[in-house]
Amino acid sequence: MSLCALTVSEAAAEIREGRVAAAELVAACLARIAEMEPRIEAWAFLDRDHAMRQAEAADQHRKEGKALGPLHGVPLGIKDIFDTGDMPTEFGSRLWTGRTPRHDAAPVAALRGAGAVILGKTVTTEYAYFHPGKTRNPHDPARTPGGSSSGSAAAVAAAMVPGAIGSQTNGSVIRPAAFCGVVGFKPTHGLIPRSGALLLSRALDHVGVFARSVEDAALMAEVMAGYDEEDPDTRPRARPPFAAVASSEPPLPPRFAFVRTPAWEHAEPVTRDAFAELVVALGEAAAEVEIGSSFERAFDHHRVVMEVEMAHNLHRDYEKGGEALSPTLRKLIERGRGHAAVDYARALAGVAPLNDALDSVFDEFDAILTPAAPGEAPRGLDSTGNPVFCTMWTYLGTPAVTLPLLRSEAGMPLGVQLVGRRDNDARLLRTASWLVKTLARKGRGRAGVASAPARPSRKRKPS
């Protein structure tokens, strides 16, 4: 097996057992980047010598018999909105070219503390919003990789690095992971501290991860989760055993609520057909559930919160940036400045009632099953695609994971999104792992899902 094909967990085990040196693995990743980067352009900053020095220091640490962290020697990519004390952090903006912070963001510090090698900074769209960066989809460079965590998703998909981190304020983890065909995990809001990351919206910003397996995503999230006094949405808690739980067998076979959501009108025919086949493949494990018209308001509420908070947090750049800001971003900030305070307050207040309304679904089902995006990655590089299938779950702060279980007739990845109850991240990851293994055992059908005898789906409304 090529070293570049190792997952995060496999790489950590190989280094821990002395079968592979961190310097070997990092050198292999750098060689892969040299091969693929001219076509994909996933990296905003990469210093090969610095990466090798980190890896050599990790190997020396091991030789001296010192304690090893769970990610010791494993190279990871960092979206270029997270501060790194030894590399530039430029937010995908010309206004911040050459900015080099003095300290690591909290997630980066946690990864370093676990022994990870920070390979470099991955491309983000401008201010992690819609204006695209330079990155292309590894499956078809004529298509978008999604955004805003474009480089992180593409780098993992192209085997340049086994794992990476990103952020989501609308659909910026789940959508690019789906388009690029990797696992993307957006945990419960406030689970992973955001201190030292670009602040767009306190109510909506999430730290997320990209990996090649659910177990890898669980391990990376476990390392980063925790309390940080600089992030008021975190709280003191024991470190969650995500990796162990995700790898375990559930006590009972999970059940899935297939929820079309109010975004279903945006689903393309390829997605409708693939999900119909998937629900049939799951048989008695899945039932169609309607969540009601009250959830339609989540989309407008999300838009109001995002626009108001981004307008507030980016006001200095807007006032001084001039033409250095894209017209797309300037228009968002201008809309945010125009919202009434009562509408913003109403939008914030809408989160709790809708989460309460989901309780009846999660009392009966382990996860909600829904698309990650309307369809395959769109052709062209002028857009990062529609985040509509992620919007509601970001607004509600629920954990979500996308799995590369489906493919279109053109061979492009189609993501399957699972959503869990808030603060039930470990259970969601275990359910996701079970789904991947179960469909793999059954074999794959025409659309890339497990084949099974046709059974009619059961449709119900939550009580």
C-alpha positions as CSV (number, residue, x, y, z in Angstrom):
1,M,0.0,0.0,0.0
2,S,1.2,3.5,-0.8
3,L,1.9,5.5,2.3
4,C,-0.3,8.3,0.9
5,A,-3.2,5.9,1.0
6,L,-3.0,5.4,4.7
7,T,-5.9,6.7,6.8
8,V,-5.2,8.9,9.8
9,S,-5.7,5.9,12.2
10,E,-3.6,3.6,10.1
11,A,-0.8,6.2,9.8
12,A,-0.8,6.8,13.6
13,A,-0.6,3.1,14.2
14,E,2.2,2.5,11.7
15,I,4.3,5.3,13.3
16,R,3.5,4.3,16.8
17,E,4.6,0.7,16.1
18,G,7.8,1.8,14.4
19,R,6.9,0.3,11.0
20,V,6.8,3.8,9.3
21,A,8.7,6.9,10.2
22,A,6.9,10.2,10.3
23,A,9.5,11.6,7.9
24,E,8.7,8.8,5.4
25,L,5.0,9.6,5.5
26,V,5.4,13.3,5.2
27,A,7.9,12.9,2.4
28,A,5.4,10.6,0.6
29,C,2.6,13.2,1.0
30,L,4.9,16.0,-0.3
31,A,5.7,13.9,-3.3
32,R,2.0,13.3,-3.9
33,I,1.4,17.1,-3.6
34,A,4.2,17.8,-6.1
35,E,2.4,15.4,-8.5
36,M,-1.2,16.5,-8.0
37,E,-1.1,20.2,-6.9
38,P,-0.6,21.7,-10.4
39,R,-4.0,20.1,-11.4
40,I,-5.9,20.5,-8.1
41,E,-4.4,23.6,-6.4
42,A,-5.5,22.7,-2.9
43,W,-2.8,24.5,-0.9
44,A,-2.6,28.2,0.1
45,F,0.7,27.8,1.9
46,L,3.2,24.9,1.9
47,D,6.8,25.0,3.2
48,R,8.3,21.6,2.5
49,D,11.4,22.1,4.6
50,H,9.3,23.1,7.6
51,A,7.0,20.1,7.2
52,M,10.0,17.8,7.1
53,R,11.5,19.4,10.2
54,Q,8.3,18.8,12.1
55,A,8.3,15.1,11.0
56,E,11.9,14.6,11.9
57,A,11.3,16.1,15.3
58,A,8.4,13.7,15.8
59,D,10.6,10.7,14.9
60,Q,13.3,11.9,17.4
61,H,10.6,12.3,20.1
62,R,9.7,8.7,19.5
63,K,13.3,7.4,19.5
64,E,13.8,9.1,22.9
65,G,11.0,7.0,24.3
66,K,8.7,9.9,25.1
67,A,4.9,9.6,25.3
68,L,3.2,9.7,21.9
69,G,-0.1,11.4,21.3
70,P,-2.9,9.7,19.3
71,L,-1.9,11.6,16.1
72,H,1.9,11.4,16.6
73,G,3.7,12.2,13.3
74,V,0.5,12.2,11.2
75,P,0.4,15.1,8.6
76,L,-2.8,17.2,8.5
77,G,-4.0,20.1,6.4
78,I,-5.4,23.3,8.1
79,K,-8.0,25.5,6.4
80,D,-6.5,29.0,5.9
81,I,-8.9,30.7,8.4
82,F,-7.3,29.0,11.4
83,D,-4.3,30.8,13.0
84,T,-1.0,29.0,12.8
85,G,1.9,30.6,14.7
86,D,4.4,29.3,12.3
87,M,2.6,29.9,9.0
88,P,0.6,32.6,7.3
89,T,-3.2,32.8,7.8
90,E,-4.7,35.0,5.1
91,F,-8.5,34.1,5.1
92,G,-8.5,33.8,1.3
93,S,-8.4,37.6,1.0
94,R,-6.0,40.0,-0.6
95,L,-6.5,42.3,2.4
96,W,-4.7,39.8,4.6
97,T,-1.8,38.7,2.3
98,G,1.3,38.0,4.4
99,R,-0.6,38.0,7.8
100,T,1.3,35.7,10.2
101,P,-0.2,35.4,13.6
102,R,1.8,34.7,16.8
103,H,-0.3,31.8,18.2
104,D,-2.2,28.8,17.0
105,A,-5.9,28.6,16.9
106,A,-7.4,26.3,19.6
107,P,-8.1,23.4,17.2
108,V,-4.6,23.7,15.7
109,A,-3.0,23.7,19.2
110,A,-5.0,20.6,20.1
111,L,-3.9,18.8,17.0
112,R,-0.2,19.7,17.6
113,G,-0.6,18.6,21.2
114,A,-1.7,15.2,20.0
115,G,1.5,15.0,17.9
116,A,0.2,15.9,14.5
117,V,2.5,17.4,11.8
118,I,0.8,20.6,10.4
119,L,1.7,20.1,6.7
120,G,0.4,23.4,5.5
121,K,-2.6,25.7,4.9
122,T,-5.4,24.7,2.6
123,V,-7.4,27.0,0.3
124,T,-10.5,28.7,1.5
125,T,-13.0,30.8,-0.4
126,E,-12.8,34.5,0.4
127,Y,-13.5,34.9,4.1
128,A,-15.0,31.4,4.0
129,Y,-18.0,32.7,2.1
130,F,-19.1,32.1,-1.6
131,H,-16.4,33.7,-3.7
132,P,-14.3,30.7,-5.0
133,G,-10.7,30.1,-4.5
134,K,-8.4,28.4,-7.0
135,T,-9.0,24.8,-6.0
136,R,-10.5,22.2,-8.4
137,N,-12.3,18.9,-7.9
138,P,-9.9,15.9,-7.9
139,H,-12.5,13.8,-9.7
140,D,-12.9,16.3,-12.5
141,P,-10.9,19.5,-12.5
142,A,-13.5,21.1,-14.6
143,R,-15.9,21.0,-11.6
144,T,-16.0,22.8,-8.3
145,P,-14.7,21.1,-5.2
146,G,-17.4,22.9,-3.2
147,G,-16.7,25.5,-0.5
148,S,-15.7,27.1,1.6
149,S,-13.3,24.4,2.8
150,S,-12.3,23.7,-0.8
151,G,-8.7,22.9,-0.3
152,S,-9.2,20.7,2.8
153,A,-11.7,18.5,1.0
154,A,-9.7,18.3,-2.2
155,A,-6.4,17.6,-0.5
156,V,-7.9,14.6,1.4
157,A,-9.7,13.3,-1.7
158,A,-6.5,13.5,-3.8
159,A,-4.5,11.6,-1.2
160,M,-2.2,14.6,-0.5
161,V,-2.9,14.3,3.2
162,P,-4.9,11.8,5.3
163,G,-6.9,14.4,7.1
164,A,-7.7,18.1,7.3
165,I,-9.9,20.5,9.2
166,G,-12.3,23.1,7.9
167,S,-15.2,25.2,9.1
168,Q,-19.0,25.4,8.4
169,T,-21.2,28.5,8.7
170,N,-23.7,27.2,6.1
171,G,-22.5,24.2,4.1
172,S,-18.7,24.5,4.1
173,V,-17.7,21.1,5.4
174,I,-20.6,18.8,4.4
175,R,-20.9,20.1,0.8
176,P,-17.2,20.0,-0.3
177,A,-16.8,16.6,1.4
178,A,-19.8,15.3,-0.6
179,F,-18.5,16.8,-3.9
180,C,-15.0,15.4,-3.4
181,G,-16.1,12.0,-2.1
182,V,-14.6,12.0,1.4
183,V,-16.1,11.8,4.9
184,G,-17.0,15.2,6.4
185,F,-18.1,15.7,10.0
186,K,-19.6,18.8,11.4
187,P,-20.1,18.3,15.2
188,T,-22.6,19.9,17.5
189,H,-22.2,23.6,17.7
190,G,-19.7,24.5,20.4
191,L,-18.2,21.1,20.7
192,I,-14.8,22.2,19.2
193,P,-13.5,25.6,20.3
194,R,-13.1,28.2,17.5
195,S,-10.7,30.5,19.3
196,G,-8.1,31.9,16.9
197,A,-10.3,31.1,13.8
198,L,-11.9,33.7,11.6
199,L,-15.1,34.8,13.3
200,L,-18.0,35.1,10.9
201,S,-21.0,34.1,13.0
202,R,-20.8,33.1,16.6
203,A,-24.3,31.5,16.3
204,L,-23.4,29.4,13.2
205,D,-19.6,28.8,13.0
206,H,-18.6,25.2,13.5
207,V,-15.2,23.5,13.2
208,G,-15.3,20.4,11.1
209,V,-13.1,17.6,9.8
210,F,-12.3,15.8,6.5
211,A,-11.0,12.2,6.5
212,R,-11.2,8.9,4.6
213,S,-13.2,7.0,7.2
214,V,-15.7,7.7,10.0
215,E,-13.2,6.4,12.6
216,D,-10.6,9.0,11.4
217,A,-13.1,11.8,11.6
218,A,-14.1,10.6,15.1
219,L,-10.4,10.5,16.3
220,M,-9.7,14.0,15.0
221,A,-12.8,15.5,16.5
222,E,-12.1,13.8,19.8
223,V,-8.7,15.4,20.0
224,M,-10.0,18.9,19.3
225,A,-13.2,18.8,21.4
226,G,-13.1,20.6,24.7
227,Y,-13.6,23.8,26.7
228,D,-11.8,27.0,25.9
229,E,-12.5,30.1,28.0
230,E,-12.1,32.3,24.9
231,D,-15.0,30.5,23.1
232,P,-18.2,31.3,25.1
233,D,-20.1,28.5,23.4
234,T,-17.9,25.7,24.7
235,R,-18.3,24.3,28.2
236,P,-16.3,22.1,30.6
237,R,-16.9,18.4,29.8
238,A,-15.0,15.1,29.8
239,R,-13.2,14.3,26.6
240,P,-15.7,12.4,24.4
241,P,-14.6,8.9,23.5
242,F,-15.6,9.4,19.9
243,A,-13.1,7.0,18.3
244,A,-13.9,4.1,20.6
245,V,-17.7,4.6,20.2
246,A,-17.5,5.0,16.4
247,S,-15.6,1.7,16.1
248,S,-18.0,-0.2,18.3
249,E,-21.1,-2.2,17.3
250,P,-24.4,-0.6,18.2
251,P,-26.5,-2.6,20.8
252,L,-29.3,-2.7,18.2
253,P,-29.3,-2.2,14.5
254,P,-29.8,1.6,13.9
255,R,-32.9,3.0,12.3
256,F,-32.9,5.9,9.8
257,A,-35.5,8.6,9.3
258,F,-35.4,9.5,5.6
259,V,-36.3,13.2,5.7
260,R,-36.6,15.1,2.4
261,T,-36.6,18.5,4.3
262,P,-38.0,21.7,2.8
263,A,-34.9,21.7,0.5
264,W,-36.1,18.7,-1.4
265,E,-37.3,20.8,-4.4
266,H,-33.6,21.5,-5.1
267,A,-32.7,17.8,-5.3
268,E,-31.6,16.9,-8.8
269,P,-33.0,13.7,-10.5
270,V,-29.7,11.9,-9.9
271,T,-30.1,12.5,-6.1
272,R,-33.8,11.6,-6.1
273,D,-33.1,8.3,-7.9
274,A,-30.0,7.4,-5.7
275,F,-31.8,8.1,-2.4
276,A,-34.8,6.1,-3.5
277,E,-32.5,3.2,-4.2
278,L,-30.7,3.7,-0.9
279,V,-33.9,3.7,1.1
280,V,-34.9,0.4,-0.6
281,A,-31.5,-1.0,0.2
282,L,-32.0,-0.2,3.9
283,G,-35.3,-2.0,3.9
284,E,-36.9,-2.1,7.4
285,A,-34.1,0.0,8.8
286,A,-35.4,3.1,7.1
287,A,-38.7,4.9,7.1
288,E,-39.7,8.2,5.4
289,V,-40.6,10.9,8.0
290,E,-42.2,14.3,7.4
291,I,-41.0,17.0,9.8
292,G,-43.6,19.6,9.1
293,S,-43.8,23.1,7.7
294,S,-42.4,24.9,10.7
295,F,-38.9,23.9,9.6
296,E,-39.3,26.0,6.4
297,R,-38.6,29.1,8.5
298,A,-35.1,27.8,9.3
299,F,-33.7,28.9,6.0
300,D,-34.7,32.5,6.3
301,H,-33.7,32.6,9.9
302,H,-30.2,31.2,9.0
303,R,-29.8,33.8,6.3
304,V,-30.7,36.7,8.7
305,V,-28.4,35.5,11.4
306,M,-25.5,34.9,9.0
307,E,-25.9,38.2,7.2
308,V,-26.2,40.3,10.4
309,E,-23.3,38.6,12.2
310,M,-21.0,38.7,9.2
311,A,-21.8,42.3,8.6
312,H,-20.9,43.0,12.3
313,N,-17.7,40.9,12.3
314,L,-16.4,42.1,9.0
315,H,-17.4,45.8,9.2
316,R,-13.7,47.1,9.3
317,D,-12.8,45.1,6.3
318,Y,-15.9,46.3,4.5
319,E,-15.2,50.0,5.4
320,K,-11.5,49.9,4.5
321,G,-11.3,47.1,1.9
322,G,-12.8,48.8,-1.1
323,E,-12.4,46.8,-4.3
324,A,-10.3,44.2,-2.4
325,L,-13.5,42.6,-1.4
326,S,-15.6,40.6,-3.9
327,P,-19.0,42.1,-4.9
328,T,-20.6,38.9,-3.5
329,L,-19.2,39.5,-0.1
330,R,-19.9,43.3,-0.1
331,K,-23.6,42.6,-1.0
332,L,-23.9,40.2,1.9
333,I,-22.5,42.7,4.3
334,E,-24.9,45.4,2.9
335,R,-27.9,43.1,3.3
336,G,-26.8,42.3,6.9
337,R,-26.7,46.0,7.7
338,G,-30.2,46.4,6.6
339,H,-31.9,43.8,8.8
340,A,-34.1,45.0,11.7
341,A,-33.0,44.0,15.2
342,V,-36.4,42.3,15.9
343,D,-35.9,40.0,12.9
344,Y,-32.4,39.1,14.1
345,A,-33.7,38.4,17.6
346,R,-36.5,36.3,16.2
347,A,-34.2,34.3,14.0
348,L,-31.9,33.5,17.0
349,A,-34.9,32.5,19.1
350,G,-36.1,30.0,16.5
351,V,-33.3,27.5,17.1
352,A,-34.5,25.9,20.4
353,P,-38.2,25.2,19.4
354,L,-37.1,23.5,16.2
355,N,-34.6,21.3,18.0
356,D,-37.3,20.4,20.5
357,A,-39.6,19.5,17.6
358,L,-37.0,17.0,16.4
359,D,-37.0,15.1,19.7
360,S,-39.8,12.9,18.6
361,V,-37.8,11.9,15.5
362,F,-34.7,11.1,17.5
363,D,-36.7,9.3,20.2
364,E,-37.5,6.7,17.5
365,F,-34.6,6.9,15.0
366,D,-30.8,6.9,15.4
367,A,-30.2,9.4,12.6
368,I,-31.9,11.5,10.0
369,L,-31.0,10.4,6.4
370,T,-30.9,13.2,3.8
371,P,-28.8,14.4,0.9
372,A,-25.6,16.4,1.5
373,A,-26.1,18.5,-1.7
374,P,-28.6,18.8,-4.5
375,G,-26.5,16.6,-6.8
376,E,-23.0,16.0,-8.1
377,A,-20.4,18.8,-8.1
378,P,-21.5,21.4,-10.7
379,R,-19.3,22.0,-13.7
380,G,-17.4,25.3,-13.8
381,L,-15.4,27.1,-11.1
382,D,-17.4,30.3,-10.8
383,S,-19.6,28.8,-8.0
384,T,-19.1,26.4,-5.1
385,G,-22.5,24.9,-5.4
386,N,-25.8,25.2,-3.4
387,P,-25.5,24.6,0.4
388,V,-29.3,24.3,0.9
389,F,-29.2,20.7,2.2
390,C,-26.8,21.8,5.0
391,T,-28.4,25.1,5.9
392,M,-31.0,23.9,8.3
393,W,-28.7,21.6,10.3
394,T,-26.1,24.4,10.6
395,Y,-28.8,26.8,11.9
396,L,-29.9,24.1,14.5
397,G,-26.4,23.3,15.5
398,T,-27.0,19.5,15.2
399,P,-24.1,17.1,14.4
400,A,-23.9,16.0,10.8
401,V,-21.7,13.6,8.8
402,T,-21.6,13.0,5.1
403,L,-20.5,9.6,3.7
404,P,-19.2,8.9,0.2
405,L,-21.7,6.1,-0.5
406,L,-23.2,7.1,-3.8
407,R,-22.1,7.9,-7.3
408,S,-23.8,9.5,-10.3
409,E,-23.9,7.9,-13.7
410,A,-20.9,10.2,-14.6
411,G,-18.9,8.6,-11.8
412,M,-19.0,11.7,-9.5
413,P,-19.5,11.3,-5.8
414,L,-22.9,11.9,-4.2
415,G,-22.9,12.4,-0.4
416,V,-25.2,10.7,2.1
417,Q,-25.8,13.0,5.0
418,L,-26.7,11.7,8.5
419,V,-27.9,14.1,11.1
420,G,-28.1,13.4,14.8
421,R,-29.5,14.9,18.0
422,R,-27.5,17.8,19.5
423,D,-24.7,16.5,21.8
424,N,-25.3,13.0,20.5
425,D,-22.2,13.1,18.3
426,A,-20.7,9.8,19.4
427,R,-24.0,7.9,18.6
428,L,-24.2,9.6,15.2
429,L,-20.6,8.5,14.4
430,R,-21.3,4.9,15.5
431,T,-24.4,4.9,13.3
432,A,-22.5,6.3,10.3
433,S,-19.8,3.6,10.7
434,W,-22.5,0.9,10.9
435,L,-24.1,2.2,7.7
436,V,-20.8,2.2,5.8
437,K,-19.9,-1.4,6.9
438,T,-23.4,-2.7,6.3
439,L,-23.7,-1.4,2.8
440,A,-20.1,-2.7,2.1
441,R,-21.1,-6.2,3.2
442,K,-24.2,-6.1,1.0
443,G,-22.3,-5.0,-2.1
444,R,-23.0,-2.0,-4.4
445,G,-25.7,-1.5,-6.9
446,R,-25.9,0.7,-10.0
447,A,-26.0,4.0,-8.2
448,G,-23.3,2.9,-5.8
449,V,-25.5,1.8,-2.9
450,A,-26.1,-1.7,-1.5
451,S,-28.4,-3.8,-3.5
452,A,-31.4,-5.4,-1.8
453,P,-34.8,-6.8,-2.6
454,A,-37.3,-4.0,-3.3
455,R,-39.5,-3.1,-0.4
456,P,-41.9,-0.1,-0.2
457,S,-40.8,2.6,2.2
458,R,-43.0,3.4,5.1
459,K,-44.1,7.0,5.5
460,R,-45.0,8.6,8.8
461,K,-45.2,11.8,10.6
462,P,-43.6,12.4,14.0
463,S,-45.9,12.5,17.0
